[in-house]
Amino acid sequence: IKEKNTSFNFSGFTLQDQPSLPGPYCHYFQFDSVKNDKNISVRCTLCFGRKLFSAAKNSTSNLSKHLANWNGNVKLTESPTGITAAAANVDSTSDGPTASKQVKIDVKPAGLGAAELKKLVAGYVVEEMLPISTVDSESLRRIIDKIPTKRGVQLPQRKSFSEYLEREYDIMNSNLKATLEEADFVSTTADIWMVKNKSFLGVTVHWINSALQRNKAALACERIKGSHIFDVIGAEIEEIHSTYGLHGKVVATVTDNTSNFAKAFRMYQSCDLESESEKEDDEEEPTFTDVINVLSAPSTEGQFSLPPHYRCASHTINLISTSDVEKHLNSSAETKSVYRSSMAKCSALWTKASRSTLAAEQVEDISRRKLMVPTSTRWNSLYEAITTILTIPSNELNPLCVKLGIKCFTENEYQFLKEYISVMKPLTVALDILQGDECTYGAPLPTLTTHNKIHKFLDTSYCMLQAIKTRFNAVLESQEGRLAAATCPKFKLRWLRDECSRVQVKELLITECRTTAAATADVPQDSQTPASPDQMDFFDFEIQPRESFSAENEVTDYIRSGHELEILNQFPTVKKIYMKYNTPTPSSAPVERLFSLGGLVLSPKRNRLSDRFEKLLLMRYNHYFTPKEKKTSGKF
């Protein structure tokens, strides 16, 4: 019997009488029997036990649903063109039904390999700053068991995983050295962090690539023992620079205003470098040194030199907004009284709310937020703490003070705090701008000298304006700062107040363009065969100037161009100057952020970590295990 218009083959028919099976996945099914005029019974060769199920003769939708629902994890291959179901299930030489042949399925392994699994788990451990013993956790291993992996792939134990992290750290260091070798200019930031009776020297590096993107990476957070005197700091920074081959590339190193860093760079700076007079502040404490150790130790002076030293602009502004402002307010009897009384009441409120849970709950019920307590190590913290208090209306603040048992604020004190916040807000905004990751060294001068909100307030206080001029004197008078600002397309010469200053900075930029072009000029390559000396002697020409471009024209065209950063690609010499003088960051905030991450890694339960702490921290800061497509701009 031969069924007409059927979609599947029936066993027992000859090959020439049977039609081809419809659909690209027909070879995964085997005909069993005819149920009625419309339906047939088939078996799936992929299912365990090969259970029978019904399918229509003229439709394959039921078969497709079965493959999708029950064999979704199998990579299916389409049936080759021209092969019939009988060719797969029926022997053409036999007259009757034959046993079906085993269908070979080309399924590529979809599970994770050993290398990929270790990298994913390492990214989880490093990025979340977890202990390495996490890999031995039973809960994590139960999660890993649910992830499809290749046959025999297992998560290594703690010891093997630690060795894997060591190898990955070496690879990261090699890649970073290769990247820094390609950079023409780099800058570094440095600071010392003290935690859990230990001291660490942190160093970060920054550079601008050819696409004008700022990049950063952590170089070290190594243990430093002994006194933090200038020669120890200078030797450690020099060694870190040498390890990564940064000699001759470091444009500047940015640190805070502490006396030991300032003295280290003053004592070990090259004679040929144009030094900005690094005068120590009046508040700097003297450094005491053991005379016996100094006399017995070999002299290291003159053996190495450090790059130019830039003081952190954010730290300097913070000193102005705290110590200088305090001196100014205490200089007058009228302001001294209201300043001290208002600050004393604010301190009492902060102390009460931070030490008493009942007081903290009462504050939160009224202000809907917790009070911020100022700290000396966090910039702008005093401003933000007072701002939080002022969010509470005066008619609610005094009843709160009564509940907490502290003195109430008078109307004069409350108005003083509001005026204090209004005056200090421009400085805090400038501080936040200068400590940004994308901020370049061209930002301080426009921020401090242009007609902006800072001078609208600070012109009323001669003392505060003098503090800016005194503390930023080296920056305001430096050629590096002017060139950095002038080569920033968003600033150019617009930040200068008078036409005479604009002309001076323009001439300075033109001179720098000539110097840069002469230093980087390439010898023209002639594709023709050079003429012999006899032939050249036959001709007598005037000596032509070697300079093939006009520095004046390039600078003029640059100043008239737009304000997008990409516009520098049209002016190669100005771009070179921009990359040189804007590589340094105006703030040492990047190394401070390194220490913030270090505090999360060096937790109380992990304070016995040795050099492994530095490696885990550097891999976390550099986001080594983060996929490149998911890294934010500026990450190594």
N, C-alpha and C positions, 0 to 999 in steps of 0.2 A: 504494500500500500504506500502510496506517495501522497503526502499532504501538500496541497497547493497553497501558494502565497504565505508560507511560513517563514519566519525570520531565523529559526535555528535548525540545525541539522538533527536528524533522527538517526539513531544507530540502526544499522541493518541495511541502509541504502548504499548504493554504489557512489563512488566519489563524483562521477560525472553527473549524477542526478541531483546532487545536493547543492543548494545555493551557499554563497559565502555568508558567514556570520556578520551581522551588522555591528557597527561600533568599533572603536579603536582598542577596547579591552575585552574582546570576545574570547581571547585565548585563555582567560582566567576561569571560564565556565565549561562544564561538561554536561551534555544532554543526558537525561535519565529516562523519561517517559512522557507520553501524551496524556494530559488530564482530561481535556475536552477539545471542542472545536477551536477555542480561543486561547487556551492556556496550556503550558507545558511545565514539566518539572526539570529543574537543573540543579547541579551541584557546583559550589564554589571551591576551586582548588586551593584557595588561600586559607580557608577556614578550617579549624581543627575539627575532625570528625566528618567534614564534608556533609553537613546537614542539607536535606532537600528543602527547596523553597520554590514557590510558584512564580512564573513570569509569563507575560503576554507574548504571543507568537510574533506580533507585528510591532512591538515596542520594547525598547531596552531601558526605559526610565527606571524600572524597578531594580534592574541590575546595577545601574549607575548609583542609585541610592544605597544599595547594599555595600558597594565598594567604598563609598564615602563615609558611611556610618561605622562599618566594622573593620575596615582596612585603611583608615585614614593615615596611619603612621608608616605605611608602606609606599615607597616611591614606585608608582606604576609605570610600565613601559608600554608604548602603543604596539599593536600587532603589525608586523611587516606587511606591506602592500602585496595583495595577490594570494595570501595564504588563507585557505578556508578552514573552517572549524573541523571539517573531516580530515584535513591534512594533519591537524594537531591531535585528534582523538581517534581516528579510524585508519587502520592499515589498508592501503589501496590494494594490496594483493590478496586480502581475505574476503570471503563472501559474507561473513556474518559479523556480529559485533565482536570487537576486540577490547582488550584491557587498555584503559587510557594511559598515555605516557605522562611522566612527571614533567611539569612545566618548569623551566628554569627562569627565575625572576632575577632581573638585574637590579638589585637594590643597593644603592651606595650607602655606606654607613653615615647616618645623620648625627651620631653622638659626638661629644667633645673628646678631643685627644688629651693626652697627658699634659702637654705644654700649655694648651689653652685653658685647661682646668686650673692648673697651678697659677697661671697669670690672673685669672678671674678671682680666685681666692686671695691671692696676694694683693690685688687691688682693693678688695674688701677689707682686708686686715690693715693695710697701710693707710688707705684713705679715711677709714673710720677710726684710725689710731687705736686699734685693739691689740691686746697681747698676742704674741706669736703662739702661745699655748691654745689660742682659739681653735687651731686646726685639730686639736685633740678632743675638742668638745663633741660629745655624743649628739647633741641637738644639731650642730652644724653638719655632722656626718650623715644624720638622717635626712637632712635637706639635700645634701649632695647625692645621696643614693636615689633620690627621686629625679635627678637630672639625667637625661640619656647620655651615656658615654660609650666610647668604644670598648670592645671586649678587653678585660684585664686592666682598665684604667682605674686607679684609686688615688685618693688624696693622700699625699705623703704624711708621715708623722712629723712631730715638731723638729727633731734634729735635722732631718732631710730638708724640711721646709726652710729652716734657718740657713742652711747651706745654699739653697736656691736663692734666697733673698740677698745673700752675700754676692753671689755671681751677678745678679741683676743690678746690684749697686755698682759693681765694677763696670758693667756695660753702660750704665747711666753716666758714670764719670768719664768714660772714654768718649761717649757721644757729646757730652758737654765740652770737653777739651777740643774736639774736632770742630764744634760750632764756634767756639770762641777764637779758634785759630783763623777762621774766615773773617771775623769782625775786625774792622780797622780801629775802632774806638770803643772802649768800654769804661764804665765807672763802677765803683764799689761803695757800699755802705757798711759801716762797722759799729759795733757796740758791745758792751759787756753785760751779761745777764747773771744775776746771783739768785739762786734758788736752792733750798734744802741744804744749806751750808756748802754749796758748790758754786763755782764760777765758770761761765762759758763765754767764749769769744765768738760772736756771730758775724758772718760776712756774706753779703749778697752782691751779685754782679748784675749790671744792666747794660744793654746795648740796643742799637737801632739797626735793623736789617735793611737791605736794599729796597724793600717795599715800604719803608718808612714806618714799620711797626715796631713798637717798643717791646722788648723782651727782658725777662728777668729770671734769675735762678739763684739758688742758695749754694754757696761754695763751702761753707764750714759752719759748724757750731761745736767747736772742740773745747775740751776741758782746759782751763788755764789755772795753774796753781801758783801759789805765792802771792806777793804783793802786786797790785796792778800799777806798777810804775811804768814810766814812759818807755824805757828801753825794752822791757818785756813785751809791751803792746806793739812797739815798732817791729821787733823781731818776728812776732807771730804773724802780723799782717804781711810782712815781706815774704815769709815762708809760704803763706797761702797764695799770694800772687805768683810766686815762683812755681808752685805746684801746677798751676793751670796755665803757665806760660804767658802771663799778662804783662811782662816787662815791656815798656815802651808803648803800651796800648791804653793804660789807665789814664784817663783824662783828669780824674779827680776822685778822691775818697771823701764821702760825706759822713760826718759823725756829729754827736751832740756837742755841747759847749763845755764839757768837763776839761779840767786842766791837764790831766794825764794824756788824753788824746791830742790836745793842742800842742803840748810840749813834745810829744813823740814826732809829730809831723814837722815841727819847727826844727828839731835837732837833726832829723835824718832826711831833710829835703835837699835835693840837688842844688848846687850853686847856680847852675844855668837856668833854673826855673825862676820865673818872675814871681817873687813872693809877695803875697798880700800880708801886710804887717799883722801878725797874729798876736795881738796883745791880750794877755790874760785879763779876765774880768776881776773887778774889785772883790767879789765874793769868793773867789777861788781860794781854797784852802791849801796851805803848803804841803808838799810831799816829803815825807820822812823816809830816809834810806839808811840801811845798815852800812856804816862806813867799812867795816871789816869785809863784808861781802863784796862791796864795790871794789876795794883794793885787791882782793884775791881773785876776782873774776877777770877773765881776759877782756881786753878792750874790744868792743864791737863798733866803735864809732868810725865812720868812714868806710865800713865794709859793705854797706847797702844804702839805698836811698828810697824814700817813699814818694808817692805822687803828690801833687798839690792837694791841699786840705780845704774843704768847704764845710762851713758850720751849718748845722741843720736849721733851716729857716723856720720850721714849725716850732722847734724848741725855743728859738730866739723870740718868736712872737709870744709864746707862752710865758717866757720870762718877763716880757714887757707887760702883758695883761695881768700878771700876778705880782711879782716883786716890785716892778717899777710903779705900777698903779698904787700899790700899797704905800710905797714911800711918798708918793705925791699926795695921797689922801691924808696921810699922817703928818704932813708938813704944815697943815693949817689946823688951828684949834677948832674951828667950826665944823669942818669936814671930818676931822679926827673923831670927834665925839659921836656923830651919827653913824660913821662907818664902823667903829668898834662896837657900838651897842647893837646895831642891826646884824652884824656878822656874828656876834656872840649869841644872839637869839636864834639865828639860823643854825649855828653849830649845836646848840642845845636841842633844837628840833631834830637835826640829823642823828644826834647821839641817842635820843630817846626812841626814835623810830627804828633804829638799827639794832638796838639792844633789847627791846621789849616787844614781844609778839602782840600783846594787847594794844600797845601804842601803834604798831604797824597796821593792825586791823582797823583801828579808828581812823588813821590817815587814809587808808585805802577806801574806806566807806565814804569819806568826804570827797577826796580828789579823784577817786576811781583809778588810782595808780600809786605805785610805791615811790617814796622819795629817793632820789639819787644822792649818794654820799660822795663828796669830792675826794679824789686821791691825787697825790703829787705826781704819780707816774702816768697819769692819763690826762692828756692835753684837753683843754676846754671843759674839764669836769666841774670846775667851780662855777663857770657860767651856766652849764646845763643844770646843776644842782639848784642854783638860785631861780632859774627859769621854772623848774618844777614847783618850787614853793609859790611862785607868783601865779601859777595856774589856779591856785585856791583863792577865791575872792576874799577881800579883807573882812567882810562880814561873816565869813565862815572860818577864816584863819584864826582869829582871836578866840572864838569858842573852843576850837580845837586845842589851842595852847592852854586854855583853862582846864580842859579835861586831862591833858598830859602833865599839868603841874609846872608849866614854865611861864616865863613872863610874856605878856602880850606885846604885839608890835604896835607902836604908835603910828599915827598917820604920817608923820615926818619920815619915819624909818621905812615905811612901806613905799612911799614915793621915792625915797633915795634908792631903794633896790630897783625900782622900775627904771629910774634914770641910769643907774649903773648898767643894767642890761641893755638899754638903748645905746649907750656909748660903746660898750664892749662888743656888741653884735658884729660890726664890720671886721674887727680883729679876729673874731672866731670864725667868721666866714672865710676870711683870707687864710687862716690856719688850715681849715678843712680843704681849701683849694690846693694849697701847697703840699699837703701830705697825700694827695691822690696818686694812684699808681700810674696814671697816664700823664701826670704833670711833668713838664720838662724844666730845665734850668732857665729857660727864657721867661718863665712866669713871675719870679720874684720882683723884678724891676717894674713891670707894668702894674703889678699888684700893689706895690708900695709907693709909686711915684705918680701914677696917673690921677686924673680928676675923677675919683670914685667916692664911694660912701665913706671910706676911711678918713679922707681929709675933710670931708664935710663935718665930721664929728671932732676929729683930732685937732683941727685948727683952733678950736676953742680951748684946748689944753696944750700950752706951750711945752710943758714938761713931758707929756707923752710923745709929742712930735720930736722933741729932742732925743728921747729914748730910741726912737726908730732910727734917727740919723746916726746916733752913736753906735748902736749895736749892729746896724747894717751898713756901716761906713765902707767896709771892704767890698761889699757887694755893689753898693751904689756907685762906687768909683772904678769898678773893675771893667776892663775891656771885654773879658770873657762874658760877663753878664749882659753887656750891651749887644755884643754880636749874637748871643743866644736869643735875645728878645727880637732883634732886628730880622733874624732869619726865620722866625716863626711867622707863617703867613697870616695868622689871626691877629698878630700884634704889629709887625713891621715897624713903622716909625710913628704910628698913631698914638702911642703912649707917651711920647715926648711933649713937653708943655710949650716950648717956644721953637721958632724956626731955626734959631742958631744951633740948638741942640740937635735938631733933625739933620742939619747940614753936617755937623761934626760926626754923627753916627753913620751917615751915608758915606762920608769920606773914609771912615774907619772900615766900613764894609767893602768899599772898593779896593782899599789897600790890601785887605785880607784876601779878596778874590784874586788879585794879582799874585800874591805870595802862594796861594793854594794852586793856582794854575801853573805857575813856574815849577812847583815841586812835583806836580803830577802830570806834567806834559809828556806825552808819548812821542817817541821819535817816529816820524812818518815812514811807513813801509812802502817802498817803490816796487811794483810788480815787474818793472822792466829790468833788463840787464844793466847794471851800472856801467857808466862810461869809464874808459881807461884814463889814467892821469894825463896822458898826452892830449887826449881829446878835451878834457876839462880845462887844460891850460890854454887851449885855443880860444875859449870864450872868456870874456871879462865882464862880469856883472857887478852891480852894487850889492853889498851885503844887505839882505832883506831881514827885517825884524822877525824873530822866531815866534813871537806871540801871534797866534792866529785868531784871537777874539778880542773884543773890547770889554774890559771889566766894567767901564762906565755904562755901556749899553745894556749889559746883562743885569746890573743892579737897577738901572732905571726901569727896564722892562719888568723886572721882578716886583718893584714897588708899585707899578701901575697894574699889576695882575690881580687876580682874585684872592680870596682869603681861605681857600681850601688847601689842605695839607698836600694833596696830590699835585698842586701847581708847581711844587719844587722839582718834579720830574722834567719840567721844561727848562730848568736852569741848573745844569749839572754842577757848576762851581758853587753856587749858593747852597745847593743840596749837600755838597761835601762839608761846607762850613756848618750847616745846620746839624748834620750828624755828629760833628766833632764837639760843638759847644753845647748841644742840647742832650747829649748822652747822660750827663749827671742828673740825678734827681735833686730837687731843692730841699728834700727832707730825708731824714734817716728812718722814716716810718716803715719801709720794707723790712729792715732788720728787726724792728720792733714787732712786726707781725710774725716774723720767724720765731721770736721768743714766745709769742702768744700761743702758737701751735706747740712749741716745746713744753709749755705748761700742761697741755692736754696729753702729750705723750708721756712725760715724766710724772705720772700720777703717783700718789702715795704708795700704792702697791707695786710700783715699778721703779722706785728710786735707787735700786741697785744696778740698773742698766749701765753698762760701760760704754764702749765705742759703738755698740749696736744702737744706742739711743740716737747718736748723730746720724747714722745711716738711715734709720727709720724716719727721722725728722726731715732729712734732706729729700728723701724719696717722696714724702708727703708734701712738702713745700713745692717741689718741682712737678708734682702730679705725674710722676713717671708712669704709673699704671693706668692713667686715664687715656682713653682712645684719643687720637689726634683730632678727629672730627668733632669731639665734644669738649676739647680744651678751649677756654676763653682766650681772647686775644692777649698776647703778651706772656703767655706761659711757655716755658721751655719744653 
